[in-house]
Amino acid sequence: MAQRTHLVRVATRSFALSILSSFLLLVFPFSATSGHWPVSQAASFRSQAAAVRNPSNQDQLFLDELQHSSFNYFWQQADPQTGLVPDRARIDGSALDDNHRNVASIAATGFGLTALCIATEHGWITQSQARERTRNTLRFFAERAFEKHGWFYHWLDAKTGDRRWNSEVSSIDTALLLAGVLTVRQYFRDDAEIRKLATKIYERVDFDWMLNGNPRLLSHGWKPETGFLKPFWDTFSEDTILYLLAIGSPTHPVSPASWYALWRDRYRYEGHTYFTTIGVPLFMHQYAHAWIDFRNRRESRGDRIDYFANSREATLAHRAFCLNLSYDFPAFASDMWGITASDSAKGYLAWGGPPRDPEIDGTLVPSAAGGSLMFTPQLSLAALRAMQQRYGDKVYGKYGFIDAFNPKTGWFDSDVIGINAGIILLSAENSRNGNVWKWFMRNQEIPEAMQKIGLVRSKSTTTLQPGERADRGKRHVNLTKNANAKSVLFAPRNATR
C-alpha cells in the first residue's frame, strides 16, 4: 500500500503547493473545525438517523449477504496455518497467474483478523474455528515471520511467509495488521494465549526506530538492500491509525506532537468543506475509521478537527463530484457513484477526486461507497444495491463485489482485492452496530493516545450518525460539464512544518 500511494502523494503535494497561491482563504458556514450545522440541517440528521436505525428487511438481508460473502474471501482464501490473507483472488475461484499466486498482504491480514470477530458474532463460524485461526495467525507473526524492530514486510508468501515482490518493511501496512491484532486481543480477551501473543506483537514494534532520526514523522518503511525509504508520512491520510498506535505504544512511543506535524489541506467542493490531502483516493478517509471510533471527538488544539464529521463531508463531496462526472459518464448517478484506489482496464490506479484525476475513465469502484457505509449509510447502501441489481453477477459473486467495473466500456474486473473487500465488511459492521469500534477501543492504549493528542469528547452532530443530510449533494450539483466546479483549496492553518 505504501508503494501504491507514494507516487500519488508526491505528485499531489506538488500540485497543491503550486496552486495554493491561486486561491483565497474563505470563511464558510460549516467546517470540520466548527462542527455546527444550521438548525434545519440538524433536524434533517435526526429524521434520517431514525430511518437508518430501522432499515427495511430487504436492506438488512442485502447487508447480511454482502457481509457474509465478503467474509468468505478472508475465510476461504487465507492460509489456515499462517493466517496470511492473499492480496487478491479471482471472483470465479480460478487460479491467479504465477506472479500473483500466493502473494499475501499484511494489511489484508489485519482486515482478516477483524473479520473473524465479525463472523463469530454473526454465527458464520464457531468460536472454536475463529480462535484456532486467530491463534495460528498470531503465532506466525509473533514467532515465525521476519520482523525488523517489530515491523513486517508488506507482501509475504501466504504459505511460507517468505518475502514477495522485493517488498519493503512497511509502516502503514504493519499498522493495519496491528489494528486487527488488537481487535482480536479484545474480542477474545478471555483467551490467555491470544492476549499474550497480540500484546507481544504490538509491544515489540519500535516506533521510535521508524522515525529514522526525524523528531516527529515516521518513515514509509525500510529495505534491507537500501535502508529507510526516503518518504515520510507527513500528510493527513490513513496514517492517522499509524500515529495513534505509535503515540499509544507502551514500549516505544513517539511524541504526541507527531499528530500535529501532518500537513492538512482545507478543501471545499460543492458546498462541502473538509480537511484532506489534495488528490488522494477516498480510502484515506475510511481505513483508520474502520477501527478507531472518532465519533463525538474533536481536537482541543491545532485545527480542532472532528474527524468523523470530516470524513463524512469528504464522502459527500466525493459523491457530488461523481454526480458531476455524469456529463462524461452517463452511468454515474445519485445511486451509482464511487471511485477509489482500484484495478482498472489500465492496471491498478490510486485515483479519486475531487479534483478530477486525469486517469478517470468511467470506472466505478464498489468499495468507495461500501467503505463509507459508516459515514453515509443510506446513500452508500442505495449505491451498492443499485450496482448489484443493475449488473448482477457481472459485478457480484462468491466474495461480494468485484474490485471495479466500467459501464461505459463494458470492462468488468475478474478479481476481488482483499483490502477493498475488508473495508466494505468493517464499514458495514460499524454502520449497523458499531462492533469493530467497540472491540478496538477497548484497548486502553488507543483512548490514552487520544487523550495525549487532545482528541477530547465534544458535543457534535456525529451523535446522530448513521444518518446524513437528505441527499445534500443534489442541492449543490453544478450544472456544467466541469467536475472540478466550485472546488476551492484553502490555505492550511497547520503551520507545524
N, C-alpha and C positions, 0 to 999 in steps of 0.2 A: 504493500500500500504506500509506503514511503517513496518507493521508486516511481510508482504510478503517478503520484501527485506532485513530486518535486519540481519537474519542469513547468507544470502549470502554475505553481506558486511563484516561481522566479519570474515567469512572464507576466503574471497578473500584478505582481508587486511593481514591476517596472511600468506597466500600463497605468496603474493607479497613481504613481508618483508623477507621471508625465502629464496627467490631466487634472491633478489637484488644483493647480493654479487657475484652471479654466472655469471653476465653479464657485459660486458664492456660498458662504456659510448661512444657512437658513434656519429659522426657528419654526418648528412645526407643532401642531396641536397635540399629537401623540408621539411618543417615542418610548423605546425600552428604558430610557433614563427617567422619564416622568412617571410612566406606569399608570396613567389615569385616562379613562375614556369618558366621553360625554355621557350624561345620564341615560339618554335614549339608547346608546350602544350597549351600556351595561345591562339595561333591561333585556335587550336582544340576547345577550350572553345567557341570561338566566333562563329564558324560554328555550333556547337551543340546547342548553345543558340538560334541561329536564327531558327533552326529546331523546337525547343520546343515552341517557341513563335507562331509557325504556325502549330499546331498539325493537324493530319488528322481528317476528320469528324467522322470517326469511333472512334478515340481516345476521341474526345470531347463527343460523345454520351455515350461511356463507362463511362467516368468520371462523366457525368451528372447523369447517372443512379446509379452509385456507391455512389455518394454523397447523392442523394435523398433517396436511400434505407437506408444508414447509418443514415441519419437524422431521418427517420421514427422510428428508435429504440428509440430515445430520445423523439419524439413527442408522440408516441403511448404507450410507457412503463412508462413514468413519471406520477406521480400522479398529476392531474391538479390543486389540491388545495394547496399542499405543494411544487410542482415543483420538488420533490426529484426523482432522476433517479435510477432505480434498478441497482444493480451491474451486473446482468446478466439476460438473458431471453432465452427461447428455440427458435431456429430458425424457428420451425414449429408452434409457438404460443401456444403450450401445456403448462400445468401448471408445475412449478418447485416443487421440494419436499418441505416439510414443513420447513426445516432448511434454505432454500434459498428464500422462497417466501416472497415478500415484503421487502427484505433487500436492502436498498438503499446505494449508495456510494456518499459521498460528492464530491469526485474527479470527478466521472462521472457526477454529477450535474453541476460542473464547465464547463465541456465539453458541457453539455446540454444547459446551458445558451448561450454559444458561438454559438451553433448550431442554436438557434433561430434567431440570427443575419444573419447567412448564409442563412437560409431558407427564411427569409424575403427578402433578397437581390435577391434570385433566384425566388421568387414568389411562393414558395411551400405552404406558409401560408400567411395570410394577416397581415398587420401591426397591426390591432386590435387584432388578435389572439396572435401574438407574444408579444405585450405589456401586454395583460392580463396574459399570462403565466409568463412573466418576473416579473410583479408586485406581483403575488401570491408567487413566489419563494423568492423574496427579502423580502416580508413581513414576510414569515415564518422564515427566518434566522435573520431578524432584531428584530422580536418581540416574536417569539414562541419557537424557538429551544434552547435547553440547550447550554450555552456557558460558558467557563471558561476563563476569561480575553480576551474574543473575539474569542477564539478558539473552534472548534466544534468536536464532536465525529466523528470518521471515518465512522462508519456504523450506519444507522438510519432506523427505520421502515418507509417505504415510505408513509404510510397513517397517522400514528400518530406522527411521529417524535421521538419516543422513541429510546433509545439506544439499539443496537442489538449486539449480539456476544460478549458481555462484552468488547467492543472495547475501544481503547484509544482515548483521545482527541489528534488528530493527527496534527502535524505542517505541514507536507508536503501535506496532503490531504486538509487541510484548505487553503493552498497556491494555490492549483489547483482550488479550489472553488472560491477563491478571483480573480483568473485570469478571470474566467467567469463573476464574479460580476463587475469587472472593464471594461470588454469588453462591457457589456450591458449599463454601465453608459455612455459610449461614443457613442455607436450606437444609443441609444435613448436619446441623450443629450438634446433634446427639451422637454422631459417629466420630469417635476419637481419632481414628486414622485419617479420615478426610480433613478434620480440623488441623491436625498436626502437619500433614503434607501441604495443605493450602497455605498455612502460616509460614512454613519453611520456604516455599516458592516466593511468596511476596517479600518476606523479610530479608531474603538473600539478594534482592535486586539493589544494586548500588547506584542510586540516582545521582549521587554526587559525582561519581566517575563519569557518567554520561554527560555532565556539563562540559567536559573536555576543557577545563580551565575558565570557562565563561562564568561570571558570578551569578547569572540568573537563568540563562537559556540552555535547554537540553538539545543535544545533537540529534540528528535524524538517525544516526547509527554508526556502525563500525564494521570494518572488514579486515580479516587477518592479513590480506595482501597489501593494503594501503593505509590502514589505521582508520581514524574517525572520518566520517563523511563531512564534507565542508558545510552543508546547510545546517542551520539550527531551526528549531521550532520557535519562530519569532513572530508569527502572525496568528490571529484568532482563528481557530478551526476546531476539528475534532480533537485537537491536542489538549483541550481542557480536561479530559479524563486522565491524560498522561500527567499533567501538572497537579491535579488533585491527589493522585496516587503518590506522586513524588513528595508533595508537601506533607501528606499524612503519614509517610513512611515512619515506622517506629525505630528503624535501624539506620537508614541512610537518607535523611530528609534533605530537601532543598528549601531555600528561603521562601516564605510567602510572597516576597517581593517579586518572585518569578511570575506570578499570576498577572501582575500589572505591567510586566515588561513586554507583553504581547501587543503587537500593533493591531489596532482595530479601526476599520473604516466605517464611518457613518454613511448610510446609503438610504436613498428614498426612491421608490418606484411606484407609480400609480396610487399614491396616497398611503403607501405602506412604508414605514420608516424603521430601520433596524441597523444593528452593527454586524459587520461581516468582514471578509477579506474579498475584495472585488475579484470576480471571475471563478471562484471555487464552486465545485458541484454542491448540490443540495445536501448530500450526505454529511457534509461537515457540520450542518445544523442538526443532525439526527443522532450520530453514533454515540456521543457522550451521554445524551439524554436517554438512551436505551437503558442505562443503568443508574445514572445519577438523577435523583429527584430534585430538580431545580425549582419546582413549583413553590410559589409564595416565599421566595428568597430574592434578595437584592443586595448588590454590593453596597457597603456602607461608605465606600470612598471610591476614588477613581471615577469612572463613567457611570457608576451606580446602576449597572445593568441588571434587569430582571431577565435571566437567560431563557426561561421558559417562554415568556411573552415575546422575547426577541426571536426565538426560533419559529414561533407561530407566525409572527409577522413575515419572516423570511419565506415561510411556506406559502402564505397568502400572496406575497409579491411574486413568487415563482409561478403560482397558478395564473395570476393576472398576465404575467409575461407569456405564458403558454397560450392564453386566450388571444393575445395579440399576434401570435405566430400563425393563427388560423388563416390569415390572409395568404400566407405562403403554403400552409399545410392544412387543407380543409378538414382533416380528421380531428385536429385539435379542437376541443370544445370544453364547455363547463364540466362535463363528466368524462373528458378524455384528455388528460394532461400529465406532465411529469417528465423531466429529463434530469438524470444524474449520471455519475460515472458508470459506464457500462460497456458491454460489447456493442459493436455496430458492424455494418457491412464493410467498414474500412478498418476494423480491428477494435481494440479496446481504447476508449476515449474517456478522459476525465472532463466531461463537458457539462454545461448547465446554463444558468442565466437567471435574472438579468445581470449585466448586459449580455447582448447576444453573442454567443460563441460562433465564430465563422464556420465551424465544422457542422453546426446544426443542419440536419438534412431531413427532418420529419420523423426521426426515430423517437419512439416512446419507451419509457423505462418504468415498469410497474413499481419498482422499489422506491421511486421518487414519491409517489402518492402513498404507497404502503408504509414506507418508513416514517411518514408524517401522520399516521393514524392517531398517535398520541397527542398531536397538536390540533389537527383539523379532522376529527373522526368522521363527521358526516360527509364532508367534501371528498375526503380520501376514500371512504367506503364506496361512495357513488361512482368514483372513477374506476376502482378495482372491479366492481360488479359490472360496469359497462364494458370494460375490456374483456372480461370473461364471457359475458353474454354475446357480445358482438363478434368476437373472433374465436370463441370456443377452444377446441383442442389445438388450434394453431399457436395459442399463447399459454395454455394451461394444461398441466399434465400431472404425473405422479408426484412431483415435488413442488406443486403450486405453479407459479408463473415462470415462464422463460425469462431470461435476463432482459431482453429488449426485442422490439419489432418495429418495422417501418410500414405503416399502412399505405403510404404514397408509392413506394417502390415494390411492395409485396415481399420484402425481406423479413423473415422470422428467424430469430436465433435458434440454434439447436441446443443451447446449453443453459444450465442454471449455475449461477455463481454463488458460492456459499455465504459470503458476507451480505449480499443483497437479499438472499432468502432469509438470512438471520435477522436483518433489521426489520423486515416485514413481520416476522414472528414475534420479536420482542416488543415492537411498537404496538402491535395488535393486543398483546397481553396487557401492556400498560394502559392502553385506551379502555380496556374492558374492566380491569380490576386493580391496576397498579401493582401487580405482584412483583415484577422484577425490581421496581423501585423499592418496594418494601424489603425484599430479601437483601439487596445490595446495601441499602442504607443502614442495615443492622451492623455492618462493620464499623466499629467506632472510629477507625482511622479516617473515614470519609467525613462525617459531621465535624470531627475535630479539625480536619483540614479546612473545611468551610468556615469554621469559626476563626481560624488563624488568618484566613484570607479576608474575612469581613463579609462573607455571604450570609447575611442575617435574615431572620424571619421578618416578613413585611406583609402589610395588608395589600392585596393585589387581586386583580381580576382573574388571576390564574386559579383562584379558588373555585371558579366557575367552570373550569375545564371538566369534561372534554368538549364543551360546546364551543362554537365560534360564531362570529358575526354572520348573520344570514347572507351568504353569498356576496360578501362585501366586494369581491373582485368585479362583479357585474357593474357596479356603480363607478368604477374607475377605468374601465377599458377604454383606451384611446382609439378613436375611430380613424386611425391612419394605418399605413402599411409598415410602420416602423415599430418593431418590437422593443426598441430602446426608448420609446417615447416616454416623456415625463419622468425620466430617471435622473436622479441628482446625487452626486457624490459629495458628502460633507467632509470637510477637513477634520481629521481625527483630533479629539480633545486629549487623547492619551499621549503625553509627551515624555514617556519614561525612557525613550532611547533616541 
